[in-house]
Amino acid sequence: MSTSAKAPPGHFKILYFGPAENHTSITSENLPAPLSVAKLFSTLEKKYGGIKTNLLESCLVTVNLEYVDIPEDENDEGMVIQEGDEVAIIPPVSSG
């Protein structure tokens, strides 16, 4: 997987790891920007049914390598993912 490829104009890149990669069957994709972080999960749920409750609600999200909070209310705009940003969906990790 190459994370160096930039998203095309008007898009951002989203990276999937672990179970998120398994659920989507891809390691990355480009989505239209701008998109509020609050609407990210519902956008992914529309594309990949069941991903929100099965995975996303326990995952961490980064935007340009910075962890971000996902607002509970989709109408709370909060942070907006911009063209050229890189978003990562990071599943919970356990240590042994």
Biopython code that builds the backbone (N, CA, C, O; Angstrom):
import numpy as np
from Bio.PDB.StructureBuilder import StructureBuilder

atoms = [
    (1, "MET", "N", (0.847, -1.178, 0.000)),
    (1, "MET", "CA", (0.000, 0.000, 0.000)),
    (1, "MET", "C", (0.882, 1.226, 0.000)),
    (1, "MET", "O", (1.791, 1.346, 0.821)),
    (2, "SER", "N", (0.621, 2.122, -0.903)),
    (2, "SER", "CA", (1.360, 3.374, -0.966)),
    (2, "SER", "C", (0.479, 4.497, -0.455)),
    (2, "SER", "O", (-0.598, 4.756, -0.993)),
    (3, "THR", "N", (0.952, 5.165, 0.599)),
    (3, "THR", "CA", (0.196, 6.288, 1.133)),
    (3, "THR", "C", (0.700, 7.599, 0.560)),
    (3, "THR", "O", (0.199, 8.664, 0.921)),
    (4, "SER", "N", (1.697, 7.538, -0.339)),
    (4, "SER", "CA", (2.284, 8.767, -0.870)),
    (4, "SER", "C", (1.450, 9.377, -2.002)),
    (4, "SER", "O", (1.569, 10.572, -2.269)),
    (5, "ALA", "N", (0.622, 8.591, -2.662)),
    (5, "ALA", "CA", (-0.186, 9.124, -3.755)),
    (5, "ALA", "C", (-1.190, 10.130, -3.205)),
    (5, "ALA", "O", (-1.917, 9.840, -2.254)),
    (6, "LYS", "N", (-1.222, 11.293, -3.801)),
    (6, "LYS", "CA", (-2.131, 12.350, -3.360)),
    (6, "LYS", "C", (-3.524, 12.120, -3.932)),
    (6, "LYS", "O", (-3.697, 11.487, -4.973)),
    (7, "ALA", "N", (-4.495, 12.646, -3.227)),
    (7, "ALA", "CA", (-5.877, 12.587, -3.714)),
    (7, "ALA", "C", (-6.016, 13.533, -4.899)),
    (7, "ALA", "O", (-5.318, 14.545, -4.958)),
    (8, "PRO", "N", (-6.896, 13.230, -5.837)),
    (8, "PRO", "CA", (-7.113, 14.137, -6.973)),
    (8, "PRO", "C", (-7.749, 15.446, -6.498)),
    (8, "PRO", "O", (-8.275, 15.508, -5.386)),
    (9, "PRO", "N", (-7.706, 16.469, -7.313)),
    (9, "PRO", "CA", (-8.311, 17.751, -6.921)),
    (9, "PRO", "C", (-9.755, 17.567, -6.460)),
    (9, "PRO", "O", (-10.519, 16.803, -7.049)),
    (10, "GLY", "N", (-10.111, 18.286, -5.392)),
    (10, "GLY", "CA", (-11.470, 18.226, -4.869)),
    (10, "GLY", "C", (-11.752, 17.039, -3.976)),
    (10, "GLY", "O", (-12.904, 16.807, -3.609)),
    (11, "HIS", "N", (-10.718, 16.273, -3.612)),
    (11, "HIS", "CA", (-10.884, 15.067, -2.805)),
    (11, "HIS", "C", (-9.881, 15.016, -1.660)),
    (11, "HIS", "O", (-8.900, 15.760, -1.640)),
    (12, "PHE", "N", (-10.145, 14.115, -0.697)),
    (12, "PHE", "CA", (-9.170, 13.778, 0.328)),
    (12, "PHE", "C", (-8.968, 12.273, 0.294)),
    (12, "PHE", "O", (-9.802, 11.537, -0.234)),
    (13, "LYS", "N", (-7.859, 11.820, 0.857)),
    (13, "LYS", "CA", (-7.541, 10.401, 0.867)),
    (13, "LYS", "C", (-7.897, 9.832, 2.240)),
    (13, "LYS", "O", (-7.616, 10.442, 3.271)),
    (14, "ILE", "N", (-8.516, 8.659, 2.235)),
    (14, "ILE", "CA", (-8.828, 7.966, 3.487)),
    (14, "ILE", "C", (-8.138, 6.608, 3.461)),
    (14, "ILE", "O", (-8.208, 5.880, 2.471)),
    (15, "LEU", "N", (-7.473, 6.279, 4.562)),
    (15, "LEU", "CA", (-6.731, 5.032, 4.702)),
    (15, "LEU", "C", (-7.456, 4.129, 5.690)),
    (15, "LEU", "O", (-7.925, 4.591, 6.731)),
    (16, "TYR", "N", (-7.548, 2.852, 5.368)),
    (16, "TYR", "CA", (-8.211, 1.872, 6.221)),
    (16, "TYR", "C", (-7.179, 0.869, 6.729)),
    (16, "TYR", "O", (-6.331, 0.397, 5.972)),
    (17, "PHE", "N", (-7.263, 0.550, 8.016)),
    (17, "PHE", "CA", (-6.338, -0.397, 8.617)),
    (17, "PHE", "C", (-7.112, -1.505, 9.322)),
    (17, "PHE", "O", (-8.232, -1.295, 9.788)),
    (18, "GLY", "N", (-6.503, -2.685, 9.395)),
    (18, "GLY", "CA", (-7.060, -3.819, 10.141)),
    (18, "GLY", "C", (-8.486, -4.157, 9.745)),
    (18, "GLY", "O", (-8.783, -4.332, 8.563)),
    (19, "PRO", "N", (-9.374, -4.250, 10.739)),
    (19, "PRO", "CA", (-10.764, -4.631, 10.457)),
    (19, "PRO", "C", (-11.471, -3.673, 9.490)),
    (19, "PRO", "O", (-12.344, -4.098, 8.733)),
    (20, "ALA", "N", (-11.106, -2.396, 9.507)),
    (20, "ALA", "CA", (-11.719, -1.453, 8.569)),
    (20, "ALA", "C", (-11.332, -1.806, 7.137)),
    (20, "ALA", "O", (-12.151, -1.709, 6.222)),
    (21, "GLU", "N", (-10.095, -2.210, 6.950)),
    (21, "GLU", "CA", (-9.646, -2.662, 5.625)),
    (21, "GLU", "C", (-10.389, -3.930, 5.225)),
    (21, "GLU", "O", (-10.792, -4.078, 4.071)),
    (22, "ASN", "N", (-10.569, -4.838, 6.164)),
    (22, "ASN", "CA", (-11.302, -6.076, 5.874)),
    (22, "ASN", "C", (-12.751, -5.787, 5.486)),
    (22, "ASN", "O", (-13.283, -6.407, 4.565)),
    (23, "HIS", "N", (-13.391, -4.846, 6.186)),
    (23, "HIS", "CA", (-14.800, -4.535, 5.928)),
    (23, "HIS", "C", (-14.988, -3.871, 4.558)),
    (23, "HIS", "O", (-15.947, -4.167, 3.846)),
    (24, "THR", "N", (-14.069, -2.979, 4.199)),
    (24, "THR", "CA", (-14.196, -2.249, 2.932)),
    (24, "THR", "C", (-13.575, -2.986, 1.755)),
    (24, "THR", "O", (-13.885, -2.691, 0.600)),
    (25, "SER", "N", (-12.705, -3.938, 2.041)),
    (25, "SER", "CA", (-11.947, -4.686, 1.016)),
    (25, "SER", "C", (-10.972, -3.807, 0.238)),
    (25, "SER", "O", (-10.543, -4.174, -0.856)),
    (26, "ILE", "N", (-10.622, -2.652, 0.795)),
    (26, "ILE", "CA", (-9.633, -1.771, 0.179)),
    (26, "ILE", "C", (-8.750, -1.175, 1.271)),
    (26, "ILE", "O", (-9.135, -1.140, 2.440)),
    (27, "THR", "N", (-7.575, -0.712, 0.889)),
    (27, "THR", "CA", (-6.671, -0.087, 1.859)),
    (27, "THR", "C", (-6.819, 1.423, 1.882)),
    (27, "THR", "O", (-6.487, 2.066, 2.878)),
    (28, "SER", "N", (-7.320, 1.998, 0.786)),
    (28, "SER", "CA", (-7.507, 3.451, 0.743)),
    (28, "SER", "C", (-8.451, 3.805, -0.394)),
    (28, "SER", "O", (-8.694, 3.016, -1.307)),
    (29, "GLU", "N", (-8.972, 5.020, -0.304)),
    (29, "GLU", "CA", (-9.803, 5.556, -1.386)),
    (29, "GLU", "C", (-9.828, 7.067, -1.257)),
    (29, "GLU", "O", (-9.388, 7.626, -0.253)),
    (30, "ASN", "N", (-10.342, 7.715, -2.275)),
    (30, "ASN", "CA", (-10.487, 9.165, -2.276)),
    (30, "ASN", "C", (-11.965, 9.516, -2.183)),
    (30, "ASN", "O", (-12.800, 8.939, -2.881)),
    (31, "LEU", "N", (-12.277, 10.477, -1.306)),
    (31, "LEU", "CA", (-13.650, 10.934, -1.128)),
    (31, "LEU", "C", (-13.718, 12.427, -1.406)),
    (31, "LEU", "O", (-12.725, 13.134, -1.233)),
    (32, "PRO", "N", (-14.885, 12.919, -1.837)),
    (32, "PRO", "CA", (-15.030, 14.339, -2.144)),
    (32, "PRO", "C", (-14.854, 15.220, -0.902)),
    (32, "PRO", "O", (-15.336, 14.902, 0.185)),
    (33, "ALA", "N", (-14.158, 16.320, -1.099)),
    (33, "ALA", "CA", (-13.948, 17.309, -0.039)),
    (33, "ALA", "C", (-14.636, 18.603, -0.450)),
    (33, "ALA", "O", (-14.817, 18.848, -1.643)),
    (34, "PRO", "N", (-15.018, 19.422, 0.496)),
    (34, "PRO", "CA", (-14.861, 19.240, 1.936)),
    (34, "PRO", "C", (-15.946, 18.341, 2.509)),
    (34, "PRO", "O", (-17.016, 18.175, 1.924)),
    (35, "LEU", "N", (-15.642, 17.763, 3.673)),
    (35, "LEU", "CA", (-16.588, 16.922, 4.400)),
    (35, "LEU", "C", (-16.310, 17.109, 5.885)),
    (35, "LEU", "O", (-15.168, 16.981, 6.326)),
    (36, "SER", "N", (-17.347, 17.410, 6.655)),
    (36, "SER", "CA", (-17.130, 17.575, 8.094)),
    (36, "SER", "C", (-16.794, 16.222, 8.707)),
    (36, "SER", "O", (-17.280, 15.183, 8.263)),
    (37, "VAL", "N", (-15.957, 16.257, 9.730)),
    (37, "VAL", "CA", (-15.616, 15.030, 10.442)),
    (37, "VAL", "C", (-16.883, 14.402, 11.008)),
    (37, "VAL", "O", (-16.992, 13.178, 11.075)),
    (38, "ALA", "N", (-17.835, 15.228, 11.414)),
    (38, "ALA", "CA", (-19.092, 14.718, 11.964)),
    (38, "ALA", "C", (-19.866, 13.883, 10.950)),
    (38, "ALA", "O", (-20.591, 12.968, 11.341)),
    (39, "LYS", "N", (-19.733, 14.172, 9.679)),
    (39, "LYS", "CA", (-20.477, 13.446, 8.642)),
    (39, "LYS", "C", (-19.673, 12.294, 8.026)),
    (39, "LYS", "O", (-20.192, 11.546, 7.197)),
    (40, "LEU", "N", (-18.423, 12.158, 8.429)),
    (40, "LEU", "CA", (-17.572, 11.111, 7.864)),
    (40, "LEU", "C", (-18.161, 9.725, 8.087)),
    (40, "LEU", "O", (-18.246, 8.937, 7.145)),
    (41, "PHE", "N", (-18.571, 9.408, 9.323)),
    (41, "PHE", "CA", (-19.065, 8.063, 9.615)),
    (41, "PHE", "C", (-20.346, 7.747, 8.851)),
    (41, "PHE", "O", (-20.505, 6.630, 8.358)),
    (42, "SER", "N", (-21.260, 8.707, 8.743)),
    (42, "SER", "CA", (-22.505, 8.424, 8.012)),
    (42, "SER", "C", (-22.221, 8.257, 6.518)),
    (42, "SER", "O", (-22.882, 7.467, 5.844)),
    (43, "THR", "N", (-21.245, 8.996, 6.003)),
    (43, "THR", "CA", (-20.852, 8.845, 4.599)),
    (43, "THR", "C", (-20.300, 7.441, 4.363)),
    (43, "THR", "O", (-20.642, 6.794, 3.373)),
    (44, "LEU", "N", (-19.449, 6.973, 5.268)),
    (44, "LEU", "CA", (-18.884, 5.628, 5.124)),
    (44, "LEU", "C", (-19.944, 4.554, 5.338)),
    (44, "LEU", "O", (-19.903, 3.507, 4.693)),
    (45, "GLU", "N", (-20.893, 4.807, 6.238)),
    (45, "GLU", "CA", (-21.985, 3.847, 6.468)),
    (45, "GLU", "C", (-22.816, 3.655, 5.206)),
    (45, "GLU", "O", (-23.240, 2.538, 4.908)),
    (46, "LYS", "N", (-23.052, 4.726, 4.466)),
    (46, "LYS", "CA", (-23.826, 4.629, 3.215)),
    (46, "LYS", "C", (-23.092, 3.763, 2.183)),
    (46, "LYS", "O", (-23.718, 3.022, 1.425)),
    (47, "LYS", "N", (-21.760, 3.865, 2.166)),
    (47, "LYS", "CA", (-20.966, 3.088, 1.210)),
    (47, "LYS", "C", (-20.759, 1.648, 1.653)),
    (47, "LYS", "O", (-20.765, 0.727, 0.836)),
    (48, "TYR", "N", (-20.575, 1.463, 2.967)),
    (48, "TYR", "CA", (-20.200, 0.156, 3.515)),
    (48, "TYR", "C", (-21.129, -0.186, 4.681)),
    (48, "TYR", "O", (-20.748, -0.057, 5.845)),
    (49, "GLY", "N", (-22.315, -0.610, 4.370)),
    (49, "GLY", "CA", (-23.324, -0.904, 5.382)),
    (49, "GLY", "C", (-22.799, -1.699, 6.563)),
    (49, "GLY", "O", (-22.122, -2.712, 6.390)),
    (50, "GLY", "N", (-23.114, -1.237, 7.764)),
    (50, "GLY", "CA", (-22.712, -1.913, 8.987)),
    (50, "GLY", "C", (-21.383, -1.458, 9.544)),
    (50, "GLY", "O", (-21.035, -1.816, 10.669)),
    (51, "ILE", "N", (-20.626, -0.673, 8.782)),
    (51, "ILE", "CA", (-19.287, -0.283, 9.249)),
    (51, "ILE", "C", (-19.339, 0.633, 10.467)),
    (51, "ILE", "O", (-18.449, 0.587, 11.316)),
    (52, "LYS", "N", (-20.366, 1.457, 10.555)),
    (52, "LYS", "CA", (-20.424, 2.412, 11.669)),
    (52, "LYS", "C", (-20.546, 1.708, 13.007)),
    (52, "LYS", "O", (-19.720, 1.919, 13.895)),
    (53, "THR", "N", (-21.555, 0.880, 13.162)),
    (53, "THR", "CA", (-21.754, 0.226, 14.456)),
    (53, "THR", "C", (-20.779, -0.920, 14.684)),
    (53, "THR", "O", (-20.388, -1.170, 15.824)),
    (54, "ASN", "N", (-20.381, -1.613, 13.645)),
    (54, "ASN", "CA", (-19.475, -2.752, 13.799)),
    (54, "ASN", "C", (-18.026, -2.338, 14.030)),
    (54, "ASN", "O", (-17.281, -3.058, 14.697)),
    (55, "LEU", "N", (-17.613, -1.191, 13.491)),
    (55, "LEU", "CA", (-16.197, -0.816, 13.565)),
    (55, "LEU", "C", (-15.937, 0.625, 13.969)),
    (55, "LEU", "O", (-15.192, 0.888, 14.912)),
    (56, "LEU", "N", (-16.547, 1.547, 13.260)),
    (56, "LEU", "CA", (-16.146, 2.947, 13.391)),
    (56, "LEU", "C", (-16.348, 3.515, 14.789)),
    (56, "LEU", "O", (-15.556, 4.342, 15.239)),
    (57, "GLU", "N", (-17.387, 3.087, 15.474)),
    (57, "GLU", "CA", (-17.660, 3.650, 16.788)),
    (57, "GLU", "C", (-16.575, 3.315, 17.812)),
    (57, "GLU", "O", (-16.518, 3.941, 18.871)),
    (58, "SER", "N", (-15.714, 2.339, 17.515)),
    (58, "SER", "CA", (-14.614, 2.013, 18.427)),
    (58, "SER", "C", (-13.249, 2.365, 17.833)),
    (58, "SER", "O", (-12.218, 2.050, 18.428)),
    (59, "CYS", "N", (-13.233, 3.006, 16.681)),
    (59, "CYS", "CA", (-11.980, 3.365, 16.027)),
    (59, "CYS", "C", (-11.547, 4.786, 16.377)),
    (59, "CYS", "O", (-12.348, 5.615, 16.808)),
    (60, "LEU", "N", (-10.267, 5.034, 16.181)),
    (60, "LEU", "CA", (-9.727, 6.386, 16.262)),
    (60, "LEU", "C", (-9.609, 6.914, 14.843)),
    (60, "LEU", "O", (-9.498, 6.145, 13.888)),
    (61, "VAL", "N", (-9.634, 8.226, 14.714)),
    (61, "VAL", "CA", (-9.531, 8.867, 13.405)),
    (61, "VAL", "C", (-8.436, 9.925, 13.479)),
    (61, "VAL", "O", (-8.365, 10.698, 14.434)),
    (62, "THR", "N", (-7.586, 9.946, 12.459)),
    (62, "THR", "CA", (-6.602, 11.020, 12.338)),
    (62, "THR", "C", (-6.864, 11.786, 11.048)),
    (62, "THR", "O", (-7.334, 11.235, 10.053)),
    (63, "VAL", "N", (-6.546, 13.062, 11.100)),
    (63, "VAL", "CA", (-6.547, 13.905, 9.912)),
    (63, "VAL", "C", (-5.161, 14.525, 9.854)),
    (63, "VAL", "O", (-4.764, 15.268, 10.752)),
    (64, "ASN", "N", (-4.434, 14.218, 8.800)),
    (64, "ASN", "CA", (-3.052, 14.692, 8.639)),
    (64, "ASN", "C", (-2.207, 14.354, 9.866)),
    (64, "ASN", "O", (-1.462, 15.186, 10.384)),
    (65, "LEU", "N", (-2.348, 13.097, 10.317)),
    (65, "LEU", "CA", (-1.582, 12.519, 11.422)),
    (65, "LEU", "C", (-1.925, 13.089, 12.792)),
    (65, "LEU", "O", (-1.204, 12.827, 13.755)),
    (66, "GLU", "N", (-2.994, 13.854, 12.908)),
    (66, "GLU", "CA", (-3.448, 14.402, 14.189)),
    (66, "GLU", "C", (-4.761, 13.715, 14.565)),
    (66, "GLU", "O", (-5.698, 13.676, 13.769)),
    (67, "TYR", "N", (-4.821, 13.174, 15.787)),
    (67, "TYR", "CA", (-6.071, 12.557, 16.241)),
    (67, "TYR", "C", (-7.160, 13.614, 16.358)),
    (67, "TYR", "O", (-6.914, 14.733, 16.807)),
    (68, "VAL", "N", (-8.378, 13.239, 15.942)),
    (68, "VAL", "CA", (-9.512, 14.160, 16.019)),
    (68, "VAL", "C", (-10.668, 13.476, 16.728)),
    (68, "VAL", "O", (-10.799, 12.252, 16.706)),
    (69, "ASP", "N", (-11.503, 14.293, 17.357)),
    (69, "ASP", "CA", (-12.713, 13.790, 17.992)),
    (69, "ASP", "C", (-13.834, 13.780, 16.962)),
    (69, "ASP", "O", (-13.942, 14.688, 16.138)),
    (70, "ILE", "N", (-14.659, 12.753, 17.017)),
    (70, "ILE", "CA", (-15.834, 12.666, 16.158)),
    (70, "ILE", "C", (-17.020, 13.167, 16.962)),
    (70, "ILE", "O", (-17.383, 12.549, 17.962)),
    (71, "PRO", "N", (-17.634, 14.272, 16.551)),
    (71, "PRO", "CA", (-18.804, 14.776, 17.292)),
    (71, "PRO", "C", (-19.944, 13.759, 17.277)),
    (71, "PRO", "O", (-20.148, 13.049, 16.292)),
    (72, "GLU", "N", (-20.676, 13.702, 18.379)),
    (72, "GLU", "CA", (-21.833, 12.805, 18.479)),
    (72, "GLU", "C", (-22.937, 13.226, 17.522)),
    (72, "GLU", "O", (-23.614, 12.383, 16.934)),
    (73, "ASP", "N", (-23.116, 14.531, 17.368)),
    (73, "ASP", "CA", (-24.188, 15.083, 16.544)),
    (73, "ASP", "C", (-23.660, 15.404, 15.151)),
    (73, "ASP", "O", (-22.739, 16.207, 14.996)),
    (74, "GLU", "N", (-24.248, 14.774, 14.146)),
    (74, "GLU", "CA", (-23.816, 14.980, 12.755)),
    (74, "GLU", "C", (-23.978, 16.439, 12.315)),
    (74, "GLU", "O", (-23.306, 16.886, 11.386)),
    (75, "ASN", "N", (-24.877, 17.184, 12.987)),
    (75, "ASN", "CA", (-25.085, 18.587, 12.630)),
    (75, "ASN", "C", (-24.038, 19.510, 13.248)),
    (75, "ASN", "O", (-23.981, 20.693, 12.912)),
    (76, "ASP", "N", (-23.212, 18.980, 14.146)),
    (76, "ASP", "CA", (-22.111, 19.738, 14.738)),
    (76, "ASP", "C", (-20.956, 19.686, 13.739)),
    (76, "ASP", "O", (-20.209, 18.708, 13.692)),
    (77, "GLU", "N", (-20.819, 20.732, 12.951)),
    (77, "GLU", "CA", (-19.825, 20.730, 11.875)),
    (77, "GLU", "C", (-18.426, 20.381, 12.384)),
    (77, "GLU", "O", (-17.743, 19.550, 11.785)),
    (78, "GLY", "N", (-17.993, 21.004, 13.479)),
    (78, "GLY", "CA", (-16.663, 20.705, 13.992)),
    (78, "GLY", "C", (-15.613, 20.889, 12.914)),
    (78, "GLY", "O", (-15.717, 21.783, 12.074)),
    (79, "MET", "N", (-14.615, 20.047, 12.947)),
    (79, "MET", "CA", (-13.534, 20.102, 11.965)),
    (79, "MET", "C", (-14.043, 19.671, 10.596)),
    (79, "MET", "O", (-14.886, 18.781, 10.487)),
    (80, "VAL", "N", (-13.531, 20.304, 9.565)),
    (80, "VAL", "CA", (-13.903, 19.964, 8.196)),
    (80, "VAL", "C", (-12.670, 19.422, 7.476)),
    (80, "VAL", "O", (-11.616, 20.059, 7.449)),
    (81, "ILE", "N", (-12.824, 18.238, 6.898)),
    (81, "ILE", "CA", (-11.752, 17.617, 6.111)),
    (81, "ILE", "C", (-11.680, 18.359, 4.784)),
    (81, "ILE", "O", (-12.683, 18.511, 4.086)),
    (82, "GLN", "N", (-10.479, 18.819, 4.447)),
    (82, "GLN", "CA", (-10.284, 19.646, 3.259)),
    (82, "GLN", "C", (-9.642, 18.861, 2.117)),
    (82, "GLN", "O", (-9.102, 17.771, 2.312)),
    (83, "GLU", "N", (-9.715, 19.432, 0.949)),
    (83, "GLU", "CA", (-9.053, 18.876, -0.234)),
    (83, "GLU", "C", (-7.579, 18.632, 0.082)),
    (83, "GLU", "O", (-6.902, 19.501, 0.632)),
    (84, "GLY", "N", (-7.090, 17.444, -0.270)),
    (84, "GLY", "CA", (-5.687, 17.108, -0.076)),
    (84, "GLY", "C", (-5.357, 16.540, 1.294)),
    (84, "GLY", "O", (-4.234, 16.083, 1.508)),
    (85, "ASP", "N", (-6.310, 16.554, 2.240)),
    (85, "ASP", "CA", (-6.052, 15.988, 3.565)),
    (85, "ASP", "C", (-5.927, 14.472, 3.477)),
    (85, "ASP", "O", (-6.376, 13.847, 2.516)),
    (86, "GLU", "N", (-5.303, 13.894, 4.509)),
    (86, "GLU", "CA", (-5.203, 12.442, 4.613)),
    (86, "GLU", "C", (-5.848, 12.014, 5.927)),
    (86, "GLU", "O", (-5.448, 12.458, 7.003)),
    (87, "VAL", "N", (-6.845, 11.153, 5.824)),
    (87, "VAL", "CA", (-7.597, 10.663, 6.974)),
    (87, "VAL", "C", (-7.258, 9.185, 7.148)),
    (87, "VAL", "O", (-7.154, 8.444, 6.171)),
    (88, "ALA", "N", (-7.088, 8.766, 8.401)),
    (88, "ALA", "CA", (-6.841, 7.352, 8.675)),
    (88, "ALA", "C", (-7.870, 6.851, 9.687)),
    (88, "ALA", "O", (-8.168, 7.519, 10.677)),
    (89, "ILE", "N", (-8.402, 5.663, 9.415)),
    (89, "ILE", "CA", (-9.307, 4.976, 10.330)),
    (89, "ILE", "C", (-8.465, 3.925, 11.036)),
    (89, "ILE", "O", (-7.982, 2.979, 10.413)),
    (90, "ILE", "N", (-8.293, 4.100, 12.351)),
    (90, "ILE", "CA", (-7.394, 3.230, 13.118)),
    (90, "ILE", "C", (-8.204, 2.435, 14.126)),
    (90, "ILE", "O", (-8.772, 3.004, 15.059)),
    (91, "PRO", "N", (-8.259, 1.114, 13.943)),
    (91, "PRO", "CA", (-9.045, 0.273, 14.848)),
    (91, "PRO", "C", (-8.368, 0.161, 16.218)),
    (91, "PRO", "O", (-7.181, 0.458, 16.357)),
    (92, "PRO", "N", (-9.132, -0.269, 17.224)),
    (92, "PRO", "CA", (-8.531, -0.475, 18.554)),
    (92, "PRO", "C", (-7.397, -1.492, 18.467)),
    (92, "PRO", "O", (-7.434, -2.428, 17.669)),
    (93, "VAL", "N", (-6.402, -1.282, 19.300)),
    (93, "VAL", "CA", (-5.240, -2.181, 19.328)),
    (93, "VAL", "C", (-5.120, -2.744, 20.727)),
    (93, "VAL", "O", (-5.239, -2.015, 21.712)),
    (94, "SER", "N", (-4.883, -4.045, 20.815)),
    (94, "SER", "CA", (-4.659, -4.651, 22.127)),
    (94, "SER", "C", (-3.216, -5.113, 22.205)),
    (94, "SER", "O", (-2.617, -5.495, 21.199)),
    (95, "SER", "N", (-2.673, -5.076, 23.390)),
    (95, "SER", "CA", (-1.296, -5.546, 23.566)),
    (95, "SER", "C", (-1.301, -6.797, 24.432)),
    (95, "SER", "O", (-2.206, -7.014, 25.236)),
    (96, "GLY", "N", (-0.304, -7.584, 24.254)),
    (96, "GLY", "CA", (-0.294, -8.829, 24.993)),
    (96, "GLY", "C", (0.989, -9.110, 25.663)),
    (96, "GLY", "O", (1.129, -10.138, 26.325)),
]
sb = StructureBuilder()
sb.init_structure("model")
sb.init_model(0)
sb.init_chain("A")
sb.init_seg("    ")
for serial, (resi, resn, name, xyz) in enumerate(atoms, 1):
    if name == "N":
        sb.init_residue(resn, " ", resi, " ")
    sb.init_atom(name, np.array(xyz, "f"), 0.0, 1.0, " ", f" {name:<3s}", serial, name[0])
structure = sb.get_structure()
